[in-house]
Amino acid sequence: MTRRLCSLPRQPAPSFGPGLTAERLGALLAGRRMWVNGTVLHYCFLDADSDASVIPVPGTGELRRVPWAGGKEQRDVVRECFAQWEALGVGIVFTEVGDRGEAELRIGFQAGGGSWSAVGREALAVGRAERTMNLGWDVTAQGERGTVLHEIGHALGLVHEHQNPSAGLHWDDEAVYAELAGPPNHWSRETTDTNVLRALDAGESRGAVWDPCSVMALPFGPGLVLEPERYRGGLRPAGTPSDLDREFVLRWYPPAGGCGPKPLVPFRSAPLALGPGEQADFRVEPPETRDYTVGTFGDADTVLVVFEEREGEPRFLAGHDDGGTPDNAAVRVRLVRGRRYVVRVRLYSTWGSGQTAVMCW
């Protein structure tokens, strides 16, 4: 029996400037979807009367309206799955909110719309009235909890593990097309290419070791994989985060240290002694209310994000990713005296002298 599978929409290939070294390009590919550590990801469920898709009724020429709302049991499974990821000890916090304007992750349950999610920071490019995740079948059914865990993995920035080039999977392409063109998936060849047959760039995947037990690997029945021989009988991941999944997410999102962010005093630069993928956090307590520039210096690709603390929780204020460009990450923001702000800088890679710094002025 063929299971329903995650159907990520196809995204345009990333565009970087010419002349990048392989090391720099690999670092950009690896980190471009990942959140800065310490981010609070707010999620909401789209259940207003206006939240719906209008789709054609096959063979009739008519249209029907399919709502995005899910029942309490469906929403409870999603809440439990967010908690399961957070319980791994990651430095990302998931918080449910009722206002979609405050939510980076917006979840719908359109029946027949497939299950998919924006991958990591791709969610920020999705319109506030649109979903960043859809769960298109009953996730309360036996064995379907893994679907929710898988889609939340995408929301954290993880990609399909069966597409890891280190897996060395040799598919029977036509058998895969035929299998997934039928029920219950009804995929086009393009969707099958995007989600199964296309091997990811080495920089996009988690590295030289692939994990067939990963929650990010999809299940497949026999007869679809030709080589390696041990997978001819199919791929059957457990449907829950594996040990290597936990190791990977903790590398990107380690738990917060005890010292907290360092002070960043206006007009004083703070050196960044970071390696690829590492992050530095700073706190800013502005001496006066005005517009400030917060930016990095040096030959480096970085992501810089400014958060404002509201009731003890960091809320996104502004951010800039200078990855692959000759510019440095910088934002212009209004900071208010008496409030506290957190600046987080994650490094992709350096070149030239490798000396980097951050300043608020």
Secondary structure as the mmCIF struct_conf table of DSSP 4:
data_model
#
loop_
_struct_conf.conf_type_id
_struct_conf.id
_struct_conf.beg_label_comp_id
_struct_conf.beg_label_asym_id
_struct_conf.beg_label_seq_id
_struct_conf.end_label_comp_id
_struct_conf.end_label_asym_id
_struct_conf.end_label_seq_id
HELX_LH_PP_P HELX_LH_PP_P1 THR A 2 ARG A 4
STRN STRN1 CYS A 6 CYS A 6
HELX_LH_PP_P HELX_LH_PP_P2 LEU A 8 ARG A 10
HELX_LH_PP_P HELX_LH_PP_P3 PRO A 12 PRO A 14
TURN_TY1_P TURN_TY1_P1 PRO A 18 GLY A 19
HELX_RH_AL_P HELX_RH_AL_P1 ALA A 22 GLY A 31
TURN_TY1_P TURN_TY1_P2 ARG A 32 ARG A 33
HELX_LH_PP_P HELX_LH_PP_P4 MET A 34 VAL A 36
TURN_TY1_P TURN_TY1_P3 ASN A 37 GLY A 38
STRN STRN2 VAL A 40 PHE A 45
BEND BEND1 ALA A 48 ALA A 48
TURN_TY1_P TURN_TY1_P4 ASP A 49 SER A 50
STRN STRN3 ALA A 52 PRO A 56
HELX_LH_PP_P HELX_LH_PP_P5 VAL A 57 VAL A 57
TURN_TY1_P TURN_TY1_P5 PRO A 58 THR A 60
STRN STRN4 LEU A 63 PRO A 67
HELX_RH_AL_P HELX_RH_AL_P2 LYS A 72 GLU A 86
TURN_TY1_P TURN_TY1_P6 ALA A 87 GLY A 89
BEND BEND2 GLY A 91 GLY A 91
STRN STRN5 VAL A 93 GLU A 96
BEND BEND3 GLY A 98 GLY A 98
HELX_RH_3T_P HELX_RH_3T_P1 ARG A 100 GLU A 102
BEND BEND4 GLU A 104 GLU A 104
STRN STRN6 LEU A 105 GLY A 108
TURN_TY1_P TURN_TY1_P7 ALA A 111 GLY A 112
BEND BEND5 GLY A 113 GLY A 113
STRN STRN7 SER A 115 SER A 115
STRN STRN8 TRP A 116 SER A 117
HELX_RH_3T_P HELX_RH_3T_P2 GLY A 120 ALA A 125
BEND BEND6 VAL A 126 VAL A 126
TURN_TY1_P TURN_TY1_P8 ARG A 128 ALA A 129
BEND BEND7 GLU A 130 GLU A 130
BEND BEND8 THR A 132 THR A 132
STRN STRN9 MET A 133 ASN A 134
BEND BEND9 TRP A 137 TRP A 137
TURN_TY1_P TURN_TY1_P9 VAL A 139 THR A 140
BEND BEND10 ALA A 141 ALA A 141
TURN_TY1_P TURN_TY1_P10 GLN A 142 GLY A 143
HELX_RH_AL_P HELX_RH_AL_P3 ARG A 145 ALA A 155
TURN_TY1_P TURN_TY1_P11 LEU A 156 GLY A 157
HELX_RH_3T_P HELX_RH_3T_P3 GLU A 161 GLN A 163
HELX_RH_3T_P HELX_RH_3T_P4 PRO A 165 ALA A 167
STRN STRN10 HIS A 170 TRP A 171
HELX_RH_AL_P HELX_RH_AL_P4 ASP A 173 ALA A 181
BEND BEND11 GLY A 182 GLY A 182
TURN_TY1_P TURN_TY1_P12 PRO A 183 ASN A 185
HELX_RH_AL_P HELX_RH_AL_P5 ARG A 189 THR A 192
HELX_RH_PI_P HELX_RH_PI_P1 ASP A 193 LEU A 197
BEND BEND12 ARG A 198 ARG A 198
HELX_LH_PP_P HELX_LH_PP_P6 ALA A 199 ASP A 201
TURN_TY1_P TURN_TY1_P13 ALA A 202 GLU A 204
BEND BEND13 SER A 205 ARG A 206
BEND BEND14 ALA A 208 ALA A 208
TURN_TY1_P TURN_TY1_P14 PRO A 212 CYS A 213
TURN_TY1_P TURN_TY1_P15 VAL A 215 MET A 216
BEND BEND15 ALA A 217 ALA A 217
HELX_LH_PP_P HELX_LH_PP_P7 LEU A 218 PRO A 219
STRN STRN11 PHE A 220 PHE A 220
TURN_TY1_P TURN_TY1_P16 PRO A 222 GLY A 223
BEND BEND16 LEU A 224 LEU A 224
STRN STRN12 VAL A 225 GLU A 227
BEND BEND17 PRO A 228 PRO A 228
HELX_RH_3T_P HELX_RH_3T_P5 GLU A 229 TYR A 231
TURN_TY1_P TURN_TY1_P17 ARG A 232 GLY A 233
STRN STRN13 LEU A 235 LEU A 235
BEND BEND18 GLY A 239 THR A 240
HELX_RH_AL_P HELX_RH_AL_P6 ASP A 243 TRP A 252
BEND BEND19 TYR A 253 TYR A 253
HELX_LH_PP_P HELX_LH_PP_P8 PRO A 254 GLY A 257
BEND BEND20 GLY A 258 CYS A 259
HELX_LH_PP_P HELX_LH_PP_P9 PRO A 261 PRO A 261
STRN STRN14 LYS A 262 PRO A 263
TURN_TY1_P TURN_TY1_P18 PRO A 266 PHE A 267
STRN STRN15 ALA A 270 PRO A 271
TURN_TY1_P TURN_TY1_P19 PRO A 276 GLY A 277
STRN STRN16 GLN A 279 VAL A 284
BEND BEND21 PRO A 287 GLU A 288
STRN STRN17 ARG A 290 GLY A 298
BEND BEND22 ASP A 299 ASP A 299
STRN STRN18 ALA A 300 ARG A 310
TURN_TY1_P TURN_TY1_P20 GLU A 311 GLY A 312
STRN STRN19 GLU A 313 ASP A 321
TURN_TY1_P TURN_TY1_P21 GLY A 323 GLY A 324
BEND BEND23 THR A 325 ASP A 327
STRN STRN20 ALA A 330 LEU A 335
TURN_TY1_P TURN_TY1_P22 ARG A 337 GLY A 338
STRN STRN21 TYR A 341 THR A 350
TURN_TY1_P TURN_TY1_P23 GLY A 352 SER A 353
STRN STRN22 THR A 356 CYS A 360
#
